[in-house]
């Protein structure tokens, strides 16, 4: 068992979270069990989080803040903790994504990460990371919180029709995923277009990519391979890919026609067989 006195708060965001939780709890003269009783969990769970052996959740963090009157300390820390659980090569992009004011994404095969349902995301993550799926899922869902901010980024997603037809996990999961996409129809900051197979050859056939735009920083082009990501602010690349993205938008179905196609696929391909 980790000795809390030897836990280095500088080792990682998770270690710091555990160290600070222990410090705040003791400052309120509460045992682990007493704190657990207040926030509706076991004292054992509190101890595991204090010793960095268990990943805290956002709900746990919010309850701790309310119980200890810490002014949102742990609700802020949890974002850092969850982001640190992302693959190291992906973290720089996630940091920029969280600061972007405009996100343009093109997806060739799957639903864009910020728009995935928990069960769809779980199935995707389980392909190569079954041993750490819960941590990665929590981190992905944390990324999606940028769409819930009072001033969220503008998100424009163009996805191939293949993303609708590629069954992930089960018919039920896909039905829920497509319904989730349709739920964004009235969101003024999220626009979804489907690029139909009938479009033929197009500039996105080389693969998925994202373009991030900022208020005061250069635009970023991002593309990833199997186990790494590549980012560049090279003006010539940004210009070329921005034009390419505009062509994809022009070729894709309108948001309204895209919603109609998503609805049709959801009902005809993934509808209740009974």
PyMOL commands that set and color helices and strands:
alter all, ss='L'
color gray80, all
select helices_A, chain A and resi 4-6+13-27+32-38+43-50+58-68+73-83+88-99+113-115+118-148+162-165+171-182+197-199+203-206+235-251+255-268
alter helices_A, ss='H'
color red, helices_A
select strands_A, chain A and resi 102-107+154-160+190-195+209-213+220-224+229-232
alter strands_A, ss='S'
color yellow, strands_A
deselect
rebuild
show_as cartoon
